[in-house]
Amino acid sequence: MLTIDIVRKYKEMIPDLEAIGDIKHVLHELKKAGFKLILISANSKENIRKFLELNDMDYFEEILTSHRFFGRHVTLNNYMKKTKTQSKDIIFVGDEHRDIVACKKSNIKIISVTWGYDFEVLLSEANPDFIVRKPEEILNVIQEAV
């Protein structure tokens, strides 16, 4: 019952959630530059779509849900297999330690962001390829990495 109540409360709070800093600008610039943006989350597609719509962030070509049980690397590997995309052609942006672990398993470069779920110290311990502290830094890292 507690889980159901938490999910219900979360859905009620979606209209009050706001995107961080200049992330809309960053997404716009990446899309304009021709990058294919895919969103991967353990959250429901319904919640994600609602958040993106309310924040006017319709930049993603696809939304993939990753099951907590199987691990995010399975979702990444299935996506690469389905789309015939090579790991060297992907840069993952994530806010969790498990994102770094998944990317390492899938041989994908990762930009860890410090404003999300996990603290910077935990992200650093997992040794991501890049760490950024502001959304606009993502653009700089991608320009250098490409």
SERO-4910 file (N, C-alpha, C, O; in steps of 0.05 Angstrom, whole numbers):
BEGIN
 pado doro    nc1    nc2    nc3   cac1   cac2   cac3    cc1    cc2    cc3    oc1    oc2    oc3
  Met    A     16    -24      0      0      0      0     17     25      0     10     46    -12
  Leu    A     40     24     14     58     47     15     68     54    -13     69     78    -20
  Thr    A     76     34    -29     86     39    -56     64     52    -73     70     71    -87
  Ile    A     40     42    -71     18     54    -87     14     83    -79      9    100    -96
  Asp    A     15     89    -53     12    116    -44     34    135    -54     29    157    -61
  Ile    A     59    125    -54     82    141    -63     79    146    -93     83    169   -102
  Val    A     71    126   -109     68    130   -138     45    150   -143     48    168   -160
  Arg    A     24    149   -128      1    167   -131     10    196   -125      4    215   -139
  Lys    A     25    199   -103     35    226    -95     54    237   -115     54    261   -122
  Tyr    A     71    219   -126     91    228   -147     76    239   -171     82    260   -181
  Lys    A     55    224   -180     40    233   -203     27    259   -198     25    276   -216
  Glu    A     17    264   -174      5    289   -167     25    312   -167     17    335   -173
  Met    A     50    306   -162     71    327   -160     83    334   -187     96    354   -190
  Ile    A     79    318   -208     91    323   -234     86    351   -244    105    363   -255
  Pro    A     62    362   -242     58    390   -252     76    410   -238     81    432   -249
  Asp    A     86    404   -214    102    423   -199    132    419   -204    148    435   -195
  Leu    A    140    397   -217    168    392   -223    177    409   -246    163    413   -266
  Glu    A    201    420   -243    212    437   -264    239    426   -273    254    413   -258
  Ala    A    245    431   -298    271    423   -309    293    440   -297    289    463   -290
  Ile    A    317    428   -294    339    442   -282    352    462   -301    356    457   -324
  Gly    A    359    485   -290    375    505   -304    369    508   -334    347    512   -342
  Asp    A    391    507   -350    389    511   -378    386    485   -394    394    484   -417
  Ile    A    375    464   -382    374    438   -395    357    440   -421    363    426   -440
  Lys    A    336    456   -421    320    459   -445    337    470   -468    335    461   -491
  His    A    353    490   -462    371    502   -482    391    481   -492    396    479   -516
  Val    A    402    465   -474    422    445   -481    409    424   -499    420    417   -520
  Leu    A    385    415   -492    371    395   -509    365    407   -537    368    393   -557
  His    A    356    432   -537    351    445   -562    376    446   -580    374    440   -604
  Glu    A    398    454   -568    423    456   -583    432    429   -594    442    427   -616
  Leu    A    430    408   -577    438    381   -586    420    372   -609    430    360   -629
  Lys    A    394    377   -607    375    369   -628    382    384   -654    382    373   -675
  Lys    A    387    410   -651    393    427   -674    419    418   -688    422    420   -712
  Ala    A    438    407   -672    463    398   -683    461    370   -696    480    360   -707
  Gly    A    437    359   -694    432    333   -707    435    308   -690    435    286   -701
  Phe    A    438    312   -664    440    289   -647    412    276   -643    392    290   -641
  Lys    A    412    250   -642    387    235   -637    386    232   -607    403    220   -594
  Leu    A    365    243   -594    362    242   -566    342    221   -557    319    220   -566
  Ile    A    352    203   -540    336    181   -530    336    184   -499    356    189   -487
  Leu    A    312    181   -487    310    183   -458    306    155   -447    288    140   -456
  Ile    A    322    148   -427    320    122   -414    315    127   -385    329    142   -372
  Ser    A    294    114   -374    287    119   -346    272     94   -335    260     79   -350
  Ala    A    274     91   -309    258     71   -295    230     81   -290    213     66   -281
  Asn    A    226    106   -294    199    118   -290    181    109   -313    190     99   -333
  Ser    A    155    113   -309    136    105   -330    136    125   -353    141    148   -349
  Lys    A    130    115   -377    128    132   -400    107    154   -396    111    176   -405
  Glu    A     86    147   -383     64    166   -377     75    190   -361     70    213   -368
  Asn    A     90    184   -340    101    205   -323    121    222   -338    122    246   -336
  Ile    A    138    208   -354    159    222   -369    146    241   -389    153    264   -391
  Arg    A    127    230   -405    114    247   -425    100    271   -413    101    293   -424
  Lys    A     87    267   -390     73    289   -377     93    311   -368     89    334   -373
  Phe    A    116    302   -356    136    321   -348    148    336   -372    150    361   -371
  Leu    A    154    322   -393    166    335   -417    146    354   -429    153    376   -438
  Glu    A    121    347   -431    100    364   -442     97    389   -425     96    412   -436
  Leu    A     95    386   -399     92    409   -381    116    428   -381    113    452   -376
  Asn    A    139    418   -388    163    434   -388    172    441   -417    194    451   -421
  Asp    A    154    436   -436    159    443   -464    186    433   -474    203    448   -484
  Met    A    190    406   -470    216    394   -476    212    370   -495    220    347   -488
  Asp    A    199    374   -517    194    353   -536    218    349   -555    215    354   -579
  Tyr    A    240    340   -544    265    337   -560    272    308   -564    291    302   -580
  Phe    A    259    290   -551    267    262   -551    253    246   -573    228    248   -575
  Glu    A    268    231   -588    257    215   -610    245    189   -599    227    178   -611
  Glu    A    255    181   -576    245    156   -564    248    157   -534    267    169   -523
  Ile    A    229    144   -520    231    141   -491    232    111   -486    214     96   -494
  Leu    A    253    103   -472    256     74   -465    254     72   -435    265     88   -420
  Thr    A    239     52   -426    238     46   -398    256     23   -391    257      3   -405
  Ser    A    271     27   -370    290      6   -362    280     -6   -336    272      8   -318
  His    A    281    -32   -336    271    -47   -312    293    -47   -291    316    -54   -297
  Arg    A    286    -41   -267    306    -40   -245    318    -68   -241    341    -70   -234
  Phe    A    302    -88   -245    312   -116   -239    334   -125   -258    354   -136   -249
  Phe    A    331   -119   -284    349   -130   -303    374   -112   -307    394   -121   -317
  Gly    A    372    -87   -300    395    -69   -303    394    -53   -328    384    -62   -349
  Arg    A    404    -29   -326    403    -10   -348    420    -19   -372    414    -12   -395
  His    A    442    -34   -367    459    -43   -389    443    -61   -408    449    -62   -432
  Val    A    424    -76   -398    408    -93   -415    392    -76   -434    390    -82   -458
  Thr    A    380    -54   -424    365    -36   -441    383    -23   -462    375    -21   -485
  Leu    A    407    -15   -454    426     -3   -472    434    -23   -494    434    -17   -518
  Asn    A    441    -47   -486    449    -68   -505    427    -75   -524    431    -79   -548
  Asn    A    402    -77   -514    379    -83   -531    375    -61   -551    368    -66   -575
  Tyr    A    378    -36   -542    374    -13   -560    395    -14   -583    389    -10   -606
  Met    A    420    -18   -575    442    -19   -595    437    -41   -615    442    -38   -639
  Lys    A    428    -64   -606    423    -87   -623    400    -81   -642    402    -86   -666
  Lys    A    378    -70   -631    354    -64   -647    360    -43   -668    350    -45   -691
  Thr    A    375    -23   -662    380      0   -680    406     -3   -695    413     14   -712
  Lys    A    421    -24   -690    448    -28   -702    466     -4   -698    480      5   -715
  Thr    A    465      7   -673    482     29   -665    505     18   -650    503      1   -633
  Gln    A    529     28   -656    553     20   -642    557     36   -616    549     60   -615
  Ser    A    568     24   -596    572     38   -571    589     63   -574    585     82   -559
  Lys    A    608     63   -593    625     87   -597    609    111   -607    619    134   -606
  Asp    A    585    106   -617    568    128   -627    548    138   -607    530    154   -614
  Ile    A    550    130   -582    532    138   -561    547    152   -539    569    144   -531
  Ile    A    535    174   -529    544    187   -504    519    188   -486    499    200   -493
  Phe    A    522    175   -463    500    174   -444    503    196   -424    525    202   -415
  Val    A    481    209   -417    482    230   -396    464    219   -373    441    213   -377
  Gly    A    476    216   -350    461    204   -328    468    217   -301    488    230   -298
  Asp    A    451    211   -282    454    223   -255    457    203   -233    456    210   -209
  Glu    A    461    178   -241    463    157   -220    488    140   -223    499    136   -245
  His    A    497    129   -201    519    111   -200    514     87   -218    532     78   -233
  Arg    A    490     77   -218    483     53   -234    484     59   -264    488     41   -280
  Asp    A    481     85   -272    484     92   -300    513     88   -309    518     78   -331
  Ile    A    532     95   -291    560     92   -297    567     62   -300    581     54   -319
  Val    A    557     46   -281    562     17   -282    551      6   -308    564    -11   -321
  Ala    A    526     13   -315    514      3   -340    530     11   -364    534     -5   -382
  Cys    A    539     36   -365    554     45   -389    581     31   -391    589     24   -413
  Lys    A    593     26   -369    619     11   -369    614    -18   -380    630    -28   -396
  Lys    A    592    -30   -371    585    -57   -381    579    -57   -411    585    -77   -424
  Ser    A    568    -35   -421    561    -34   -449    582    -19   -466    577    -15   -490
  Asn    A    604    -11   -454    626      2   -468    616     29   -480    623     35   -503
  Ile    A    601     44   -465    590     70   -474    602     92   -457    604     89   -432
  Lys    A    609    114   -469    619    138   -454    596    150   -439    573    151   -449
  Ile    A    602    160   -415    581    172   -398    590    199   -387    612    203   -378
  Ile    A    571    217   -388    573    243   -375    555    242   -351    531    239   -353
  Ser    A    568    243   -327    552    243   -302    546    272   -294    564    289   -295
  Val    A    521    277   -287    512    304   -278    509    304   -248    498    285   -236
  Thr    A    517    326   -236    517    327   -206    491    337   -194    489    337   -170
  Trp    A    473    346   -210    448    358   -199    425    338   -197    402    345   -192
  Gly    A    431    313   -202    410    293   -202    408    276   -177    410    286   -154
  Tyr    A    403    250   -181    397    232   -160    420    227   -140    416    229   -116
  Asp    A    443    220   -150    466    213   -133    485    237   -129    487    254   -146
  Phe    A    498    237   -106    517    257    -99    542    255   -116    549    233   -126
  Glu    A    556    277   -120    580    278   -137    601    258   -127    615    245   -143
  Val    A    605    255   -101    625    238    -91    620    209    -99    639    194   -106
  Leu    A    595    200    -99    588    173   -107    592    170   -137    602    149   -146
  Leu    A    586    190   -152    590    188   -181    620    187   -187    629    171   -203
  Ser    A    636    203   -174    665    204   -178    678    177   -172    696    168   -186
  Glu    A    669    164   -150    680    138   -143    676    117   -165    692     98   -167
  Ala    A    655    120   -181    649    101   -202    665    107   -228    665     92   -247
  Asn    A    679    130   -227    697    138   -249    684    141   -276    690    126   -295
  Pro    A    665    160   -278    653    165   -305    673    177   -323    694    187   -315
  Asp    A    666    178   -349    684    191   -368    686    221   -364    707    233   -368
  Phe    A    663    233   -357    662    262   -352    642    267   -329    624    252   -325
  Ile    A    647    289   -315    628    298   -294    623    328   -301    642    343   -305
  Val    A    597    335   -301    590    363   -305    573    373   -282    558    358   -270
  Arg    A    576    399   -276    561    410   -254    539    429   -262    523    438   -246
  Lys    A    539    436   -288    518    453   -299    509    442   -326    526    431   -341
  Pro    A    484    444   -333    474    433   -358    490    442   -383    496    426   -400
  Glu    A    498    468   -384    511    478   -408    539    465   -412    550    466   -434
  Glu    A    550    454   -390    576    440   -393    574    414   -410    594    405   -421
  Ile    A    550    404   -412    545    380   -429    553    386   -458    566    370   -471
  Leu    A    546    410   -467    553    417   -495    583    418   -499    592    409   -520
  Asn    A    597    429   -480    627    430   -482    639    403   -483    656    397   -499
  Val    A    629    385   -466    640    358   -465    635    343   -491    652    330   -502
  Ile    A    611    346   -501    603    332   -526    620    343   -550    628    327   -567
  Gln    A    624    369   -551    640    380   -572    668    369   -571    680    364   -592
  Glu    A    679    366   -548    706    355   -545    707    325   -551    727    315   -562
  Ala    A    686    311   -544    685    281   -547    680    272   -576    686    250   -583
  Val    A    667    289   -591    659    281   -618    681    286   -638    677    280   -662
***
